[in-house]
Amino acid sequence: MTKLNYWDATWSLDEAQCPCDLHFVEYLAQKGASNAVIFHFGTGNHHIVGLKMAENGSNCAVLGITASPQEYDDYVELLIKNPRLGHTYKAYFGDIYQLDARLLPEFDYVSLFHVGEFRTPDNDAYGALTDLEMTLMLADRTKPGGEILFFTGSFAYDKAQAVGKQLLEQRPFEPAGVYKSLQIFRKRSR
Ligand SMILES: C[S@@+](CC[C@H](N)C(=O)[O-])C[C@H]1O[C@@H](n2cnc3c(N)ncnc32)[C@H](O)[C@@H]1O
């Protein structure tokens, strides 16, 4: 029987091994991001991106995705205890490789820190998008001047680099430097 390729695990914040979410929050603060629309791949059970952006007065809206039932349960619990969080932070459970462009707003920032880490032939069994197709879909939903960010510390960074190369060839994006562990690509303004 075909099953969703979900993540039967949970991830706590671990700055030494996986600082990407912390670097992302710092980067957004350094840029003075306010009222920005953010897509975040991989919430972790800590939900730090949604939480920090709700706490810091930036009024940024965060749409996070997790494929971990446990992490999604943690979001539900967080929201019940802290209903104000729900104004700006929405997390949902699903496979990022089943994104539907019709349901996506236009984003200022898209974090794709885990590109290539979890996509396997199990996703093919139900016709899921590839890493590149998913990235290009989000690239098309990125505003001019908006950014897509990859994590250079990912164990699948070689795959992210290959996707990044295609992003530059197939869409109007340009490299925009690095911030700590994050590689940034910016969409050209019209
Ligand atoms: C190693 S954890 C990292 C969490 C967080 N970004 C951090 O660095 O602390 C990987 C994250 O990717 C999510 N994930 C894995 N496969 C996914 C998929 N197919 N679609 C959406 N999220 C997925 C997991 O649910 C988890 O939140």
The ligand as an SDF file (V2000), in Angstrom:
LIG
                    3D

 27 29  0  0  0  0  0  0  0  0999 V2000
   16.2820   17.7510   10.6140 C   0  0  0  0  0  0  0  0  0  0  0  0
   14.7520   18.5380   10.8590 S   0  0  0  0  0  0  0  0  0  0  0  0
   15.2620   20.2620   10.9170 C   0  0  0  0  0  0  0  0  0  0  0  0
   14.2510   21.1870   11.5300 C   0  0  0  0  0  0  0  0  0  0  0  0
   14.6750   22.6540   11.5860 C   0  0  0  0  0  0  0  0  0  0  0  0
   14.6970   23.2540   10.2710 N   0  0  0  0  0  0  0  0  0  0  0  0
   16.0240   22.7820   12.2490 C   0  0  0  0  0  0  0  0  0  0  0  0
   17.0090   22.9720   11.5240 O   0  0  0  0  0  0  0  0  0  0  0  0
   16.1040   22.7300   13.4910 O   0  0  0  0  0  0  0  0  0  0  0  0
   13.9930   18.3780    9.2520 C   0  0  0  0  0  0  0  0  0  0  0  0
   12.6410   19.0160    9.0920 C   0  0  0  0  0  0  0  0  0  0  0  0
   12.1560   18.7960    7.7660 O   0  0  0  0  0  0  0  0  0  0  0  0
   10.8100   18.3590    7.8170 C   0  0  0  0  0  0  0  0  0  0  0  0
   10.5200   17.5140    6.6400 N   0  0  0  0  0  0  0  0  0  0  0  0
   11.1170   16.3530    6.2810 C   0  0  0  0  0  0  0  0  0  0  0  0
   10.5870   15.8910    5.1350 N   0  0  0  0  0  0  0  0  0  0  0  0
    9.6420   16.7690    4.7490 C   0  0  0  0  0  0  0  0  0  0  0  0
    8.7250   16.8360    3.6690 C   0  0  0  0  0  0  0  0  0  0  0  0
    8.6730   15.8990    2.7310 N   0  0  0  0  0  0  0  0  0  0  0  0
    7.8850   17.8750    3.6170 N   0  0  0  0  0  0  0  0  0  0  0  0
    7.8900   18.8360    4.5750 C   0  0  0  0  0  0  0  0  0  0  0  0
    8.7300   18.8270    5.6290 N   0  0  0  0  0  0  0  0  0  0  0  0
    9.5860   17.8080    5.7130 C   0  0  0  0  0  0  0  0  0  0  0  0
   10.7210   17.6050    9.1160 C   0  0  0  0  0  0  0  0  0  0  0  0
    9.3710   17.4840    9.5250 O   0  0  0  0  0  0  0  0  0  0  0  0
   11.5730   18.4870   10.0190 C   0  0  0  0  0  0  0  0  0  0  0  0
   10.8230   19.5800   10.5150 O   0  0  0  0  0  0  0  0  0  0  0  0
  1  2  1  0
  2  3  1  0
  2 10  1  0
  3  4  1  0
  4  5  1  0
  5  6  1  0
  5  7  1  0
  7  8  2  0
  7  9  1  0
 10 11  1  0
 11 12  1  0
 11 26  1  0
 12 13  1  0
 13 14  1  0
 13 24  1  0
 14 15  1  0
 14 23  1  0
 15 16  2  0
 16 17  1  0
 17 18  1  0
 17 23  2  0
 18 19  1  0
 18 20  2  0
 20 21  1  0
 21 22  2  0
 22 23  1  0
 24 25  1  0
 24 26  1  0
 26 27  1  0
M  CHG  2   2   1   9  -1
M  END
$$$$
